[in-house]
Amino acid sequence: MHVTHLSLADFRSYPTAELDLGRGVTALIGPNGQGKTNLVEAIGYVATLGSHRVAADAPLVRFGASRAVIRAAITRAGRAALVELEIVPGAANRARINRAAVPRPREVLGLLRTVLFAPEDLSLVKGDPDGRRRFMDDLLVARAPRFAGVRQDYERVLRQRNALLKSAGASIRAGRGDVRTLDVWDSHLAAVGAELLAGRLHLVNLLAPHVATAYALVSAGQGAAEIAYRSSLGDGVSATAAPGRDALAGLLLEAVAALRQQELDRGISLVGPQRDDLTLNLGPFPAKGYASHGESWSYALALRLASYQLLREDTGSDGDGEPVLILDDVFAELDAGRRDRLAELVADAEQVLVTAAVPDDVPQLLRGARVDVTAGEVRPAC
């Protein structure tokens, strides 16, 4: 799987941009602030329908424009596909596959898979649980695009239930409350939440050995990395001993019933996948708060490399599961040893896209095709 051409219109800083790409390594070189990351961000958006830099779509549209368009030509399993996405702030985005409109943009998920590593990934280790939950869910969708619908359904149920908890709690305190409607939303939360939770638990079980191996390789054997799933349902639910989906739904129903009064008092759902976390340990200690800066970088790298390896092995029905690997301005952040070890681990990928401020930031092993990006102009190096 690889991208052969990228075309942009009014995306980020680009009125227009055209970029031809091939297999192997392509390095996008140019000073900071010239638009290198915007190009790989667009490719990542085609794969995930989201940005690794911002949560909303509005910043992706060039100032003064009403919409942005991304077109990506993709080759996978010997077949070509053209994906077109139209980003319209304040309205529904639109998508086409091979010039034909599709009902929902999420229909394009699965046509392109990427693993993107960027400086922002340090927050996976040092940041709050919401970033790690997003990491799990993005990888879950990359492996099985149907989980995009599960994820959206759960977010909708959670919003509705939280709104009802707030209004019902206020009514009860005023002496006129009726919480019978909550029972219906409890059932919805349990059913959809169990499906999302079961997917995450299975994912973490598969990912854990890859993280351990990747960390050992990146850090040259300095420490042992272990990941585990921490559920709001307690220690009885883990990736290595996961109950089935029906059992998880039952546990969620029991938990919301037990916490009903607390939830009404606080006006928020206190149990479910939105309260869970991916725990990262180095030996017996949590990486957050104990890992050095270099160890934190190694852990962040290990999470992305493990994701890449899992997707690479998960070939699917068409036998074409290798994702595009994107390394966005990461080599300048790494010491020489980690640079070289990372380069060795990814050099044989089908397609690697690297951004760097200067050519010397790119390890020798990844010196492939070069594209210069300066003042919004994109051109192959002479």
N, C-alpha and C positions, 0 to 999 in steps of 0.2 A: 504494500500500500504506500503510495506517495502522491504528493501534490505536484502537478506539472505546470500549472499556471495560476497566478493570483491576480485578480483585477479588483480595484477599489474605486468607489466614487463617493466623495464626501465622507469618507471614514477618517475620524480623528483629524490629523493635520493635512490629509491628502485630498485635494480636489479630484485628482485622478492618479492612479498608479497602476503599472503593469509590471509583473515580475514572473519571469520564466524560471522554473526550477527543475532539477533532475534528481536522479538517485544519488546516494552517497551524501557527502557533506557539502553544504553551502554556507559560507560565512557572510553575514551582512555586517559590513564594516563602516563606521563613521562616528564622528564626535557625538557626545551625548546631546539629546534634544533634537536630533535630526530626523527621527521617524523610524528607526530600526525596530523598536519594540512594537510600534503600531502595526507593522507588517505581520509579525508573528502572532500578535494579539488577534488579528483578523483570522488567521488560520486556526488558532485555538477556538475562536468563536464559532467557526463552522462546525467544529467537532463537538462543542459542548453547549452552544447557545448561551454562553456567558463569557465574561472577561475575567482574567486572573488579576486585574488591577482595580476594577470598580464593580460595585454590586448592581448598579442601574445601567440602562442602555443609553440614557440621554448624553453622557459625556462622549459616547462613541461617534456621535454625529458632529461633523465639522461645524464650527460656529457660523451661524447665518444660514445654514442649510436646513431643509425640512426633513430630510431622510438621508440615510447612508445605505450603500449597496456593496455587498461582498459577493464576488463570484470566484469559485475555486474549481478548477479542473482536476479531477482525481483519477488515478489509475489504481485498480485493485483487482487481483486475480486475473489480470490481462484484460479487464474491461474498463472502459472509460465512463466517467460520470461528471456532469456539471451541476454543481450546487450553487444556487443563487439565494441570497438572503437580503431582504429589505428591512432595515431597522427604522421604525417610525415612532419617535417618542410621543407618548400620550395616546397612541393608537395601537392596534394589533399589528405585530410584525408579520411579514409575508415570506413565503419560501417557494422555490421552484426546484424541481429535479429534472434535468435534461429538458429545460424550457417549459415543462408542464407544472402548473400550480398544484400544490398539495394542500389538504385541508388545514393542517397545523404545522408550524415550523418544526415541531419535534419529530415530524416524519423523516427529517434528514439525519437524525441521530443514528450513528452506526455506519454511515457511509464513509466517514473519516474518523479515525481515532488518533488522538495525540496524547503525548505525555510531555508536559511543559514544566521545566524547572526554572525558577526565577528567584531573585533576591527576596521577594515577598514570602517565599516558602520557609524562611527562618521562623516565621510566626507559627508554623505547624508544631514546632518544638517549644517555642517560648511563649506563644500566644494563648488565647482563650479556647475553650472547647468548641465553639461554633466553627472555627476554621478547620478543626480536625473532623467534625461531623460533615462539613462540606467536602473535605478530601475523600471521606469514605463514600459519600453519596455520588460524587462525580465519577469515582472509579466504578461504583456499582452500575451506574447508567452506561458507562463506556463498555462494560462487559455485557450488559443486558439492557438495551434501550427502553424496554417496557417499564423499567423502574422510574423513568422520567414521569410517567403518568402516576405511578404509585406515590412518588415524592410530591407531586403537585396536589394529588388528592389528600394526602396527609396534611399538607400545609393549609389547604382549604378547610378541612375538618377542624384543625387546631384553631384557626382564626374564628370560626363560627362558635366553637365550644368556649373559647376564652371570652368572646363577647357575651355569650349567654351566662357564663359564670359571673361576670361583672354585673349584668342587669339583674340576675336572679339573687345575687348576694345583696344588692341594694334593696330589692323588693322585700326580702326576708327581714332585713333590718328595719324596714318600715312596717312590718307586720302584715304584709299581703303577698308573701312569696309563694310560688308554686314551681317546684323543681322537676316535675314529671317529664318535661321536654328534655331535660338533661340526660335521662336514661337512654333516649334515642341517640344522642350525640356520644354518650359513653360507648355505645355499641359500635358506632362508626369509628371512633378513635381506636377501639380495641382491634377491630377487623383490619383496618388499613395500617395501623401502627404495627401490628404483628407481622404483616407482610414485609414492611420496611425493615423491621428489627431482624426478622429471619434472614433477609438478604444481607444485612450488615454482618451478622454473626458468621454466616458462611464465608463471606468475603474476608473477614479478619482471620479466620482459620486458615484460609488459603494463602493469605498475604504474609503471615507471621514468619514462616521459614525463609521467604525471599528477603524480608527486611533484615533478618539476622545475617544472612549470607552477604547481602549488599553492604551492610555496615562493616562487617569484617574485612571486606575487600577495600572499601573506601578508606577505612581507618588503619589499614595495614595490621589488623588484628588487635588493635588497642581497645579492648572492652567488648562486652556482649550486649547487643540490642534485643530487647523483647517488647512486643506489643501485645496488648490485651484489650478486650472490650469491657467497659464499665457501664453496666445498665442501671437505670433508676429502679429496676425491679429487684435489685439486690444481688448478692454473690451467687445465688442459685442459677443465674443466667450468665453464661459465658460462651465464648467462641468455641471452646474445646468441649463443652457439654451443653449444647444448645437444644432446648426443647423444640418440638415441632411448632408449626405456625398456629394450629388450633390451641395447643397448650399455652403458647405465648399470648394469644388473645384472651384466654381465660385468666391468666396471671394479670394482664392489664386491667381487665374488668374488676378483679378482686382489689387491685391496688387503687383504682379510682374510687371504688366504693369506700375503702378504708380512709381515703384522704378527702372525702367529699366536703366535710365541714371546713377543713383548712383551705381547700380550693375556693370555696364560696367566700371565705373571709378575705382571701388575697386576690380573688378575681383572675386566677390564672391556673392552667393545667400543670400539675406538679409531678406527673409521671408520664413516661412515653419516650420515644426516640429523641425528641427535642431536648431532653434532659441528660442524655447519655454522653459518653466521651470515649475516645481512643487513648488509652494510657501508654506512655512511652517510657520504658525503663532502660537504664544502663547498669547492668549488673543488678544489685539490690536497690538502687536508688532511682527515683524519678528523674528523667532527663531535664524536665523543667525545674530550674532552680539549682541543679547540681552539675549539669553538663557545662563544660567550658565553651567558649565561643567556637573553637575549632570542632569540638565534639558535637555541638548543636548543628553546625554546617554538615558534618558527616551524617548525622541522623536525618536531616532534611533530604540530603542526597539519597540516602538509603531508602526513604519512603518513596521517592519518585522512581528510583531505579527498580525497586521491587514492583511498583505498579507497571513499569515498562515490561519487566520480565513476565509478570502474570498475564498481561495482555498479549505478549508475544507467544506465550504457550497456549493461550486460549484462542485457538485458530478458528473455531466456529464451523459452521456447515460448509463454507466455501473455501476453507483452508487458507484464508488470508487474514490473519489476525495481527500482523506486526504493525504497531502504531508508528506514526511520525514522532521523532524525538526532537524537542525544541529546548535549547539551552540559551536562555535570555540573559545575557550580561552577567553570567555567573563566574566565569574564570577569573575576572579581576578581583573577586571576593575570596578566592581560594589560594592557599599556599601552593608552592610548586609541587609538593608531593601529592596533594589531593587533586590538583589539575591533571597530572600525568596519569594517576590511577583512574580518574573519571574518563579521560580520553581513551584509555585502554579498554574500559568496559563498554563503551558505546561506539567504538570505531567501526564495528561490523554491522551497524544498524542499516536498514534499507534506505532511510532518509534521515539526516540529521541537519537541523537548522540552528546555526550559532549566531548570536549577535555579540559584537565586541566594539569597543571604542577605537582600538588600534590593532593591527595585525598581530603584534607580538603577544597580545592577550590570548590568542588561540594556540593551543598546544600543537606542536609539529605534526603529531599523529592525525590531527583534524584539519590539516591544511588542504582543503579541496577547492571547489569553485568559490569564487569571491565576487560579491556584489557590493559596490560602494553606494552608500546612502548619505547624501549631503544636501542640506537645505531643501529637503523634500523631493530631491531627484534620486531616482533609483536606476542604476546602470551597471552592467557587468564591468568588472575591472579589466583594464587592458593587459 
